[in-house]
Amino acid sequence: MRSRLRAAREAVNRAPEPPAEDDAQLFRDAIGRVRPLKDSTPPPSAERPAPEPLQARLDEARVVDELLTHPIDAMVEGGDEIAYLKPGQQHRLLQRLRRGQFSVRAEIDLHDMTSAVAREAIRQFLDECRRKDELCVRIVHGKGLRSKAQGPVLKQLTDTLLRRRADVLAFTSARPVQGGTGAVIVLLQGR
């Protein structure tokens, strides 16, 4: 042990050797003797995750934002009933929906949500309902009584979003016992 300490002290106190002129030689001197490694194949690369269509989602959100700031449809007032029937569907389907002949399988309440949060909540809710085959749902958007001059924001948002979804066959304002003009009953297309 003492001989190692003494050797270490002598090495520290010894004058440094002048550096080699060639950097490569300097590196080899510092490393010392080496043994070459056996040839090996590179490790297999991990599977890449599936690409996420982020740009498509951003484009969709931008289009919806433009439609909401410049709505094509007439403005919806607080007490107005809203209704929609997808082109190509029989008018009887909308009549049956208005009469409550479909059983509501799920619902979402949008009260106290901002329009951005409500937009995403509606999208996720409808996608989940289709996955679970819950094809008749209720969306409670409220009547917009506390809305200012722009009218019922969530009601207009719900109307606009539902009209633009390809999987919505029909929707109508709910019957009075189900929320009246503060809610909408939606019929979705099956998978």
Summary of the structure (lengths in Angstrom):
residues: 191
radius of gyration: 34.5
end to end distance: 79.7
largest distance: 102.4
contacts: 438
relative contact order: 0.15
helix: 42%
strand: 13%
